[in-house]
């Protein structure tokens, strides 16, 4: 890392095969889990193996529209949550998934309290924002990965590319999920990673996801 790095973003997109998406849904229904939990678990396991760490944090955005009053409001309500990954190789994969499910439910119960206020109250030296607690993100989106432009009568709208932009974090995994497909987008800082490294990581994430789904 150097002071003059720009951290321009690179991206690798990986669509999962329909058979794999179906297997994921079947596994979740059988074990009482959600696809979010299984995909995040595979991401945590991947990070643990690449970094050789068993205790670290991952940021997870939350839409933060849990109250009825905020459902129809226009505005940006997204806040970050911090998931602490603690990998114990002596426990089974199902135990790991169930612990992560409980952690995600607990996080949702406290999602209305902004992380920035927690940092202010803790008064951590050098903590200027959420990135002080994590440098890797996992973002889960449900629905179509290609939203359609809004219909405004005779007015025609189209989406425009914003071009190259800076990576918000060292490494991010964005998952667009529907019952028909799952598209994983790996965003990374080009100053820190090569494209072939991320492509290899994407393949390993799929292997870990498949391994969890095949857990009996």
URSULSUL-V916761 format. One record per residue. N is the residue number from 0. RES is the residue in three letters. D_LAST is the distance of its C-alpha to the last C-alpha in Angstrom with 1 decimal. Layout:
BEGIN
n = [N;N]
res = [RES;RES]
d_last = [D_LAST;D_LAST]
END
This chain:
BEGIN
n = [0;1;2;3;4;5;6;7;8;9;10;11;12;13;14;15;16;17;18;19;20;21;22;23;24;25;26;27;28;29;30;31;32;33;34;35;36;37;38;39;40;41;42;43;44;45;46;47;48;49;50;51;52;53;54;55;56;57;58;59;60;61;62;63;64;65;66;67;68;69;70;71;72;73;74;75;76;77;78;79;80;81;82;83;84;85;86;87;88;89;90;91;92;93;94;95;96;97;98;99;100;101;102;103;104;105;106;107;108;109;110;111;112;113;114;115;116;117;118;119;120;121;122;123;124;125;126;127;128;129;130;131;132;133;134;135;136;137;138;139;140;141;142;143;144;145;146;147;148;149;150;151;152;153;154;155;156;157;158;159;160;161;162;163;164;165;166;167;168;169;170;171;172;173;174;175;176;177;178;179;180;181;182;183;184;185;186;187;188;189;190;191;192;193;194;195;196;197;198;199;200;201;202;203;204;205;206;207;208;209;210;211;212;213;214;215]
res = [UNK;UNK;UNK;UNK;UNK;UNK;UNK;UNK;UNK;UNK;UNK;UNK;UNK;UNK;UNK;UNK;UNK;UNK;UNK;UNK;UNK;UNK;UNK;UNK;UNK;UNK;UNK;UNK;UNK;UNK;UNK;UNK;UNK;UNK;UNK;UNK;UNK;UNK;UNK;UNK;UNK;UNK;UNK;UNK;UNK;UNK;UNK;UNK;UNK;UNK;UNK;UNK;UNK;UNK;UNK;UNK;UNK;UNK;UNK;UNK;UNK;UNK;UNK;UNK;UNK;UNK;UNK;UNK;UNK;UNK;UNK;UNK;UNK;UNK;UNK;UNK;UNK;UNK;UNK;UNK;UNK;UNK;UNK;UNK;UNK;UNK;UNK;UNK;UNK;UNK;UNK;UNK;UNK;UNK;UNK;UNK;UNK;UNK;UNK;UNK;UNK;UNK;UNK;UNK;UNK;UNK;UNK;UNK;UNK;UNK;UNK;UNK;UNK;UNK;UNK;UNK;UNK;UNK;UNK;UNK;UNK;UNK;UNK;UNK;UNK;UNK;UNK;UNK;UNK;UNK;UNK;UNK;UNK;UNK;UNK;UNK;UNK;UNK;UNK;UNK;UNK;UNK;UNK;UNK;UNK;UNK;UNK;UNK;UNK;UNK;UNK;UNK;UNK;UNK;UNK;UNK;UNK;UNK;UNK;UNK;UNK;UNK;UNK;UNK;UNK;UNK;UNK;UNK;UNK;UNK;UNK;UNK;UNK;UNK;UNK;UNK;UNK;UNK;UNK;UNK;UNK;UNK;UNK;UNK;UNK;UNK;UNK;UNK;UNK;UNK;UNK;UNK;UNK;UNK;UNK;UNK;UNK;UNK;UNK;UNK;UNK;UNK;UNK;UNK;UNK;UNK;UNK;UNK;UNK;UNK;UNK;UNK;UNK;UNK;UNK;UNK]
d_last = [42.7;46.3;48.3;49.2;45.7;45.3;41.5;41.6;38.3;36.5;33.6;30.9;29.2;25.9;24.9;21.3;21.1;21.0;18.0;16.0;17.4;16.4;12.7;13.0;14.7;12.4;9.4;12.0;13.4;10.4;9.8;13.5;13.9;16.4;16.5;19.0;16.8;14.1;17.1;18.9;16.1;16.1;19.9;20.1;18.0;20.3;23.4;22.5;22.2;25.3;27.4;26.2;26.1;23.8;25.8;27.2;27.7;26.9;29.0;27.7;30.5;30.7;32.9;34.5;35.7;34.3;37.7;39.3;42.4;40.8;39.1;42.2;43.8;44.4;43.4;40.9;38.8;35.9;35.3;33.0;30.4;29.3;25.7;25.5;22.6;22.0;19.5;18.6;17.0;16.6;14.1;10.3;9.3;8.4;11.8;13.4;12.6;13.8;16.9;17.6;17.6;20.0;22.1;22.4;23.6;26.1;27.3;28.0;30.0;32.3;32.4;36.0;37.4;38.2;36.9;40.5;41.9;39.5;40.7;44.3;43.9;42.3;45.2;43.2;45.6;45.0;42.4;43.7;40.7;36.9;36.9;38.1;34.6;32.4;33.0;29.7;28.7;25.8;27.1;25.3;27.4;26.6;28.7;30.7;30.9;34.5;36.4;39.5;42.9;44.4;46.9;50.3;52.6;54.9;53.6;51.3;48.6;46.4;44.1;45.5;43.8;44.5;44.5;43.3;42.5;41.4;37.9;37.3;35.0;34.2;30.9;29.4;26.4;27.3;24.7;26.2;23.7;24.3;22.5;24.1;23.7;22.6;25.3;24.9;28.2;28.6;32.0;33.6;37.0;38.7;40.6;37.5;35.2;35.8;34.3;32.7;30.9;29.4;28.5;26.6;24.9;24.0;22.3;20.4;19.3;17.9;16.1;14.5;13.7;12.1;10.0;8.8;8.3;6.2;3.8;0.0]
END
